């Protein structure tokens, strides 16, 4: 049994993006649930997500219209990912608070990066 180091990303010099890309690249299944998506943020991981889809990685993404922050351009980018095999859902929150951020990655040892 292999033990994996777990840590909290705290910002500053501990950037989230490199850790997110490493997790995407090692995953065999990706579940992302976020309250909103902006095109600038999605653009940072879109190529990695497309590469994962090309490698038959299961990707599920749920986002919402909370506070009207999700951008139409980001929705179009999600539609492209959906055309490539991702499951994408949009939650209409109405007056209900929906402000979650969850990233779940399942991986096999042979897909882990050798950094």
C-alpha positions as CSV (number, residue, x, y, z in Angstrom):
1,X,0.0,0.0,0.0
2,X,1.4,3.4,-1.0
3,X,1.0,6.4,1.2
4,X,0.3,9.7,-0.5
5,X,1.3,13.0,0.9
6,X,-1.6,15.3,1.5
7,X,-1.3,19.0,2.0
8,X,-3.3,22.2,2.1
9,X,-2.5,24.8,-0.7
10,X,-2.2,28.1,1.1
11,X,-1.5,30.5,-1.7
12,X,1.4,33.0,-1.8
13,X,4.4,31.0,-2.9
14,X,2.3,27.8,-2.7
15,X,0.5,28.2,-6.0
16,X,-2.7,26.1,-6.7
17,X,-2.4,25.9,-10.5
18,X,0.7,23.6,-10.7
19,X,-0.8,21.2,-8.1
20,X,-4.1,21.3,-10.1
21,X,-2.4,20.5,-13.4
22,X,-0.4,17.7,-11.8
23,X,-3.6,16.2,-10.4
24,X,-5.4,16.4,-13.7
25,X,-2.4,14.8,-15.5
26,X,-2.4,11.9,-13.1
27,X,-6.1,11.3,-12.9
28,X,-8.2,8.5,-14.3
29,X,-11.4,10.3,-13.1
30,X,-11.9,14.0,-12.4
31,X,-14.9,15.5,-10.6
32,X,-15.1,19.3,-10.4
33,X,-17.9,21.2,-8.6
34,X,-17.5,25.0,-8.4
35,X,-20.0,27.8,-7.9
36,X,-18.9,29.6,-11.0
37,X,-16.5,29.4,-13.9
38,X,-14.7,32.3,-15.6
39,X,-13.1,31.9,-19.0
40,X,-9.7,33.1,-17.8
41,X,-9.5,30.4,-15.1
42,X,-10.8,27.6,-17.4
43,X,-8.3,28.6,-20.1
44,X,-5.5,27.7,-17.6
45,X,-6.6,24.1,-17.4
46,X,-8.5,23.5,-20.6
47,X,-5.6,21.9,-22.5
48,X,-4.9,19.5,-19.6
49,X,-8.6,18.6,-19.5
50,X,-8.7,18.0,-23.2
51,X,-5.6,15.8,-23.0
52,X,-7.2,13.9,-20.1
53,X,-10.3,13.3,-22.2
54,X,-8.2,12.1,-25.1
55,X,-6.7,9.6,-22.7
56,X,-10.2,8.3,-21.8
57,X,-10.3,10.0,-18.4
58,X,-13.8,10.5,-17.0
59,X,-14.5,14.1,-16.3
60,X,-17.6,15.5,-14.6
61,X,-18.0,19.2,-14.1
62,X,-20.9,21.0,-12.3
63,X,-21.1,24.8,-12.0
64,X,-23.8,27.3,-11.5
65,X,-25.2,30.7,-12.1
66,X,-24.5,31.9,-8.5
67,X,-24.3,35.7,-8.4
68,X,-24.2,35.7,-12.2
69,X,-20.4,35.3,-12.2
70,X,-20.2,32.4,-14.7
71,X,-19.3,33.9,-18.1
72,X,-20.9,33.0,-21.4
73,X,-17.4,32.5,-22.9
74,X,-16.7,29.9,-20.1
75,X,-19.9,28.1,-20.9
76,X,-18.9,27.9,-24.5
77,X,-15.6,26.4,-23.4
78,X,-17.4,23.9,-21.3
79,X,-19.6,23.0,-24.3
80,X,-16.4,22.1,-26.2
81,X,-15.3,19.9,-23.4
82,X,-18.7,18.3,-23.4
83,X,-18.4,17.6,-27.1
84,X,-15.1,15.8,-26.4
85,X,-16.7,13.6,-23.7
86,X,-16.9,15.5,-20.4
87,X,-20.2,15.5,-18.5
88,X,-21.1,19.1,-17.8
89,X,-24.1,20.3,-15.7
90,X,-25.2,23.8,-14.8
91,X,-27.1,24.3,-11.5
92,X,-29.6,27.1,-11.5
93,X,-29.3,28.2,-7.9
94,X,-31.9,31.0,-8.0
95,X,-31.9,32.6,-4.5
96,X,-30.2,29.6,-2.9
97,X,-26.5,30.1,-2.0
98,X,-24.3,27.8,-4.1
99,X,-20.7,28.6,-3.4
100,X,-18.9,25.3,-3.4
101,X,-15.4,24.5,-4.6
102,X,-14.5,20.8,-4.9
103,X,-11.9,19.0,-6.9
104,X,-11.8,15.2,-6.7
105,X,-9.1,13.2,-8.6
106,X,-9.0,9.4,-8.8
107,X,-5.7,8.1,-10.2
108,X,-3.8,4.9,-10.8
109,X,-0.1,4.6,-9.8
110,X,1.0,4.3,-13.5
111,X,-0.5,7.8,-14.3
112,X,1.2,9.6,-11.4
113,X,3.8,12.2,-12.5
114,X,7.4,11.3,-11.7
115,X,8.3,14.8,-10.6
